[in-house]
């Protein structure tokens, strides 16, 4: 009986500890530093999408502009004063730390590539 009560106690403790863990953000943020702009790609962890395809295409066309040193991955949007509430991916173009443009919704890879290429 004592063994069963100890086992139940540990199961309850484990259940409580796992329930109290902080929920992680449902997205990753990839920052791309260009000469006069910064691009924030907010990637939904649920589904990689056309934004990532556009970044790969741009990296192939402009390898120096999209070098590894210019890419940073984190999950902290507070630094940028951006409140991203959508579960879908988005892309923000920043100029001097302020949002210049936001790409999201029904947009094609070609439109994303074209928009970013105007910044290069």
Secondary structure, 3 states (H helix, E strand, C coil): CHHHHHHHHHHHHHHHHHHCCCCCCCEEEEEEECCCCEEEEEEECCCCCHHHHHHHHHHHHCCCCCCHHHEEEECCCHHHCCCCCCCCCEEEEEECCEEEEEECCCCCHHHHHHHHHCCC
